[in-house]
């Protein structure tokens, strides 16, 4: 492995760690401000809180949307060019995060935008969207954790 591939793998690990920590913070501190559950009507969205915070553009775009996506692609390409024990862990980490990135772009981002503009959506539909988003977010954070652990394992192995 050369210096460039070492740097790419380290940047991948660092960005995944930041992404996981931020995702867990968001789950505990941000999502309760956005989504409220009522026994009578289910989940409601606080549209003004979502728009005011605008975490997607103010934070996530600079942490994961652009950097993690580019690092994932670069690490996938680089992992396919090596052999040995590191290959399997690095490739697996890259593929896990590819799945996470696909889920983010195909579901989480569009759903967050839909919820930010949900004034005209029926309450039942909004509640179902929020419920699904919250449930699938556990899975997304788990994928990030698994990818992070696999990438750290790849770093620990000799060339």
C-alpha positions as CSV (number, residue, x, y, z in Angstrom):
1,X,0.0,0.0,0.0
2,X,1.3,3.5,-0.7
3,X,1.0,6.7,1.2
4,X,-2.0,7.9,-0.8
5,X,-4.0,4.8,0.0
6,X,-3.0,5.0,3.7
7,X,-4.3,8.6,3.8
8,X,-7.5,7.7,2.1
9,X,-8.2,4.9,4.5
10,X,-7.4,7.1,7.5
11,X,-9.6,9.9,6.2
12,X,-12.4,7.3,5.7
13,X,-12.1,6.1,9.3
14,X,-12.0,9.6,10.7
15,X,-15.0,10.8,8.7
16,X,-17.0,7.7,9.6
17,X,-16.2,8.3,13.3
18,X,-17.4,11.9,13.0
19,X,-20.5,10.8,11.1
20,X,-21.4,8.2,13.6
21,X,-21.0,10.6,16.5
22,X,-23.0,13.2,14.8
23,X,-25.7,10.7,13.9
24,X,-26.0,9.6,17.5
25,X,-26.0,13.3,18.7
26,X,-28.8,14.1,16.1
27,X,-30.8,11.1,17.3
28,X,-30.7,12.3,20.9
29,X,-30.7,16.0,20.6
30,X,-32.1,17.1,17.3
31,X,-34.8,14.7,16.3
32,X,-36.8,15.3,19.5
33,X,-37.0,18.9,18.5
34,X,-38.2,18.0,15.0
35,X,-40.6,15.2,15.8
36,X,-43.2,14.9,18.6
37,X,-45.3,11.9,19.4
38,X,-48.9,12.3,20.6
39,X,-50.9,9.3,21.7
40,X,-54.0,10.6,19.8
41,X,-52.5,11.5,16.4
42,X,-49.1,9.8,16.3
43,X,-46.0,11.7,15.2
44,X,-46.1,15.4,14.3
45,X,-43.3,17.4,12.6
46,X,-42.2,20.7,13.9
47,X,-41.6,22.2,10.4
48,X,-40.3,25.5,11.8
49,X,-37.7,23.7,13.9
50,X,-36.5,21.7,10.9
51,X,-36.3,24.7,8.7
52,X,-34.6,26.9,11.3
53,X,-32.0,24.3,12.1
54,X,-31.6,23.2,8.5
55,X,-29.0,20.5,9.5
56,X,-28.9,19.1,6.1
57,X,-27.4,22.2,4.5
58,X,-25.7,23.7,7.5
59,X,-24.0,20.5,8.8
60,X,-24.5,17.3,7.0
61,X,-23.5,18.5,3.5
62,X,-20.0,19.3,4.8
63,X,-19.6,16.2,6.9
64,X,-21.2,13.3,5.0
65,X,-23.1,14.3,2.0
66,X,-20.1,15.4,0.0
67,X,-16.9,14.2,1.9
68,X,-18.1,10.8,3.1
69,X,-19.6,10.1,-0.3
70,X,-16.4,11.0,-2.1
71,X,-14.3,9.1,0.4
72,X,-16.5,6.1,0.1
73,X,-16.1,6.0,-3.7
74,X,-12.3,6.6,-3.4
75,X,-11.9,3.9,-0.8
76,X,-14.0,1.4,-2.8
77,X,-11.8,2.0,-5.8
78,X,-8.6,1.8,-3.7
79,X,-9.7,-1.4,-1.8
80,X,-10.2,-3.2,-5.2
81,X,-6.5,-2.5,-6.0
82,X,-4.9,-4.3,-3.1
83,X,-4.6,-7.9,-2.0
84,X,-4.1,-9.6,1.3
85,X,-5.9,-9.6,4.6
86,X,-6.5,-5.8,4.4
87,X,-8.4,-6.3,1.1
88,X,-11.5,-8.0,2.6
89,X,-11.9,-5.6,5.5
90,X,-11.4,-2.5,3.4
91,X,-13.7,-3.7,0.7
92,X,-16.4,-4.8,3.2
93,X,-16.2,-1.4,4.9
94,X,-16.5,0.4,1.6
95,X,-19.5,-1.7,0.5
96,X,-21.3,-1.2,3.8
97,X,-21.0,2.5,3.5
98,X,-22.0,2.4,-0.2
99,X,-25.3,0.9,1.1
100,X,-25.6,3.5,3.7
101,X,-24.9,6.3,1.2
102,X,-27.5,4.9,-1.2
103,X,-30.1,4.8,1.6
104,X,-29.2,8.4,2.6
105,X,-29.6,9.7,-1.0
106,X,-32.6,7.7,-2.0
107,X,-34.6,7.8,1.3
108,X,-33.3,10.0,4.1
109,X,-32.6,13.2,2.2
110,X,-35.9,13.2,0.1
111,X,-37.9,12.2,3.2
112,X,-36.4,15.0,5.3
113,X,-37.2,17.5,2.5
114,X,-40.8,16.1,2.2
115,X,-41.2,16.5,6.0
116,X,-39.9,20.1,5.9
117,X,-42.6,20.8,3.4
118,X,-45.4,18.7,4.9
119,X,-47.9,21.4,5.6
120,X,-50.3,19.9,3.0
121,X,-49.6,16.2,3.8
122,X,-52.3,14.3,5.7
123,X,-51.4,13.9,9.4
124,X,-51.5,10.1,9.1
125,X,-49.0,10.2,6.1
126,X,-46.7,12.6,8.0
127,X,-46.8,10.3,11.1
128,X,-46.0,7.2,9.0
129,X,-43.1,9.0,7.3
130,X,-41.6,10.1,10.6
131,X,-42.1,6.7,12.2
132,X,-40.3,5.0,9.2
133,X,-37.6,7.6,9.2
134,X,-36.9,7.1,12.9
135,X,-36.8,3.3,12.6
136,X,-34.6,3.3,9.5
137,X,-32.3,5.8,11.1
138,X,-31.3,3.1,13.7
139,X,-30.3,0.9,10.8
140,X,-28.4,3.7,9.1
141,X,-26.4,4.4,12.3
142,X,-25.7,0.7,12.7
143,X,-24.4,0.5,9.1
144,X,-22.1,3.5,9.8
145,X,-20.8,1.7,13.0
146,X,-20.2,-1.5,11.2
147,X,-18.4,0.2,8.3
148,X,-16.3,2.2,10.8
149,X,-15.3,-0.9,12.7
150,X,-14.4,-2.7,9.5
151,X,-12.3,0.2,8.2
152,X,-10.5,0.4,11.6
153,X,-9.8,-3.3,11.3
154,X,-8.4,-2.7,7.8
155,X,-6.0,0.0,9.2
156,X,-4.8,-2.4,11.8
157,X,-3.7,-5.1,9.4
158,X,-0.3,-5.2,7.8
159,X,0.0,-4.6,4.1
